[in-house]
Amino acid sequence: MSHDFVLEPAERWLAHDPDPETQSELRRLIDAARAGEDGVRAELAERFAGPLEFGTAGIRGVLGAGESRMNRAVILRTTAGLARHLLEAIGDKARSAGVVIGYDGRRMSREFAEDTACALAAAGIPSHLSPIPCPTPIAAFAVGHLGAAAGVMVTASHNPPEYNGFKVYWDNGAQIIPPHDTSIATAIDASPPADQVPRMPLDEARRLGLVRDFPEALERDYLGAIRGLAVRSDGDRDLCIVYTPLHGVGDRLVHRALGEAGFTRVASVPEQAEPDGAFPTVAFPNPEEKGAMDLAFALAKQEGADLVLANDPDVDRLAVAVRRPDGEYEQLTGNQVGVLLGHYLLTEGRAQGEDGRRLVLASCVSTPMLGVIAAALGVHYEETLTGFKWIANRAMDIERSTGARFVFGFEEALGYTVGPVVRDKDGISAAALVAELAAVRKAEGRTLLDELQAITRKYGLYMSGQRSYTLRGVDGLEKIAAIMAALRKSPPAAIGGVPVVAWRDFEARTRTTSDGLVEPLVLPPSNVLVYELDGGSRLIARPSGTEPKIKFYFDVREEVAADEPLGDAEARATARLDALARAFSGLAGIG
């Protein structure tokens, strides 16, 4: 291998990098590598390990110079590929309807958004550009509301501060799925070097009408649409709420949404209220991470809050915590919030007979409890692959083919969408609906924890768990592949002594029952196996799509006697979950 196997691609990239800042950064690294500084060649090798892969969530990566980093050069080549696909697939619509472009408060988000707009303008494609950092749900809403041909949101969601990303929507307002993602990826590969991607100066593009700001009424229209999702207008709206956007872009619109719903006692965590891409008060800006909600809990105790709400930085996820009788705050899981919202919408929302069949969806790794509730209420329920793009697109497929009305979709990673207003996760409308439910129950002298207990006693206790095993290197990837192959070749008849009543192979797109009946699955192919167990429990095996891991998910169902303390049922469920985890890990030859 040549001594310059790393320096040569770095020099080629440098020659075409249009950004003076990343030029200087890369020049310093190249000079340091030539001088023999320790570790620099390894860093360059990492930065030139290959282009960031464009997939169904667009691209996402660490900021910095190089083809394997997020930077202006990568954004320009990506936009060139997107423009080419749009012109080839829907040329006239792309030129007339344009592309929505939103961006959050992360480092370089505005620069990436403006570069996107300028490159699209040079290709003859107009854009609707957010004038300020905006939540992801606003950008997703704008695509459909403005009749755009596509959308781009510059965000890395809840990733660490050093990340940014470029998420793409199609004209239906949902994230792209095949074949659009593969076609765009092919077009990106064929894009010229970044400095050869045509860009129209922003001022000129604005003068020619090829870049225009979001309409002033867009936020008003969005807030009006989510107000229309409300189920009830009563309840104790004097509920005290503490909110944190975790240094993201949610504070202003969440306050407006809650205020218009009648909630005026809403206090934001002051240290986290303004957008700040450095995320100075949290190690990881994800409300699921330990410690991320500490400041919110401290303020909640000070205010005596009934409810704590938190969004991730781009406001598409929602975390919820409730005050317990002892004064401490209990953070609910995504599964618990999904069940609460789904149950509320199905039992107190518009009934089935009023406007046809209702529809709810969840990702396949979310609790099956919503499906049990839906079945009891005669509501159509389906599971999708992980990722909200699948929930949104499948909902629209079913709506078109059956005339069903989409009510709710969720995934266990704190993602929820209510109705057809936003075809993606929406942490703003979810916050308003959670507050509404809490207010209604408070007026009855009950809390969200009481509501969860009532649902559990009616439908059974569902407990979820996960085990992840990291297997690094080529040998690790081979072992992960061998585990999945062995499970497919010899499906277990029982796991931990519990009979398997059916198993689903998303790669083969089949569901096979224990008596040999094979049914087709409508989901796209994916390397996921699901085992349905006697009694309503299940487990799932799938490799991670982004890390050298294999992941096992467990959902245990436990009956609760009428007069039994829930703690007793929870103890049984915990023991069963641990036993299943040990048994399946042993069956897979891992752990």
Protein Blocks (a to p, Z undefined) as FASTA:
>chain_A
ZZklmmmmmmmmmmmmcbfklmmmmmmmmmmmmnopghklmmmmmmmnopcdddfkopad
dededjkbccfklmmmmmmmmmmmmmmmmmmlmmmnopaddddfbehklmmmmmmmmmmm
mnopacdddfbdcdfklmmmmmmmnopabdcdddehjacfkbccdddddfkopacddfkl
mmmmmmmmmpccfklpccddfklmmmnopaccddfklmmmmmmmmmmmpmbfgdjfkbcc
dddeehpaklmmmmmmmmmnopabbcddfklmpgcfklmmbfblcfkbghjlmmmmmmmm
mnopabdcdddfkopaccdddddfkopacdddfklmmmmmmmmmmmmmccfklnopaddd
ddfkbcfklmmmmmmnopacddddehjklmmmmmmmmmmmnopacfbdcdfkopacehjk
bgcdcfklmmmmmmmmmmmmmmnopafklmmmmmmmmnopadddddddddedjklmmmmm
mmmmmmmmmccfbeghiacfbdcdfklopacdfkopacddfbdcddddddddehhiacdd
dddfkbccddddddddddddfklcfklmmmmmmmmmmmmmmmmmmmnopZZ
